[in-house]
């Protein structure tokens, strides 16, 4: 149960930082979004034992799209919510013990 609490606090801290950065300034949000994206992609590739640069290229493409194009605020919020959901699920899956570790 303690492990779940630590994971929950980590997810809440992640969400608070990202939402706070979004309301602070666009530059802060984009910088934090990019850094979190690099960390999440790196951890996911370690978990899946994958060595591919495609995910990094997609992240850079998204980063450039949000940096240089004037995108509707609603699209930004939808993208933020989707990102938080996907990253939270990936963090929970990454830190959850596998069935062979339980028994």
Secondary structure as the mmCIF struct_conf table of DSSP 4:
data_model
#
loop_
_struct_conf.conf_type_id
_struct_conf.id
_struct_conf.beg_label_comp_id
_struct_conf.beg_label_asym_id
_struct_conf.beg_label_seq_id
_struct_conf.end_label_comp_id
_struct_conf.end_label_asym_id
_struct_conf.end_label_seq_id
HELX_RH_AL_P HELX_RH_AL_P1 UNK A 2 UNK A 24
HELX_RH_AL_P HELX_RH_AL_P2 UNK A 26 UNK A 48
TURN_TY1_P TURN_TY1_P1 UNK A 49 UNK A 49
BEND BEND1 UNK A 53 UNK A 53
HELX_RH_AL_P HELX_RH_AL_P3 UNK A 54 UNK A 68
BEND BEND2 UNK A 69 UNK A 69
HELX_RH_AL_P HELX_RH_AL_P4 UNK A 73 UNK A 95
BEND BEND3 UNK A 96 UNK A 96
HELX_LH_PP_P HELX_LH_PP_P1 UNK A 97 UNK A 98
HELX_RH_AL_P HELX_RH_AL_P5 UNK A 99 UNK A 102
#
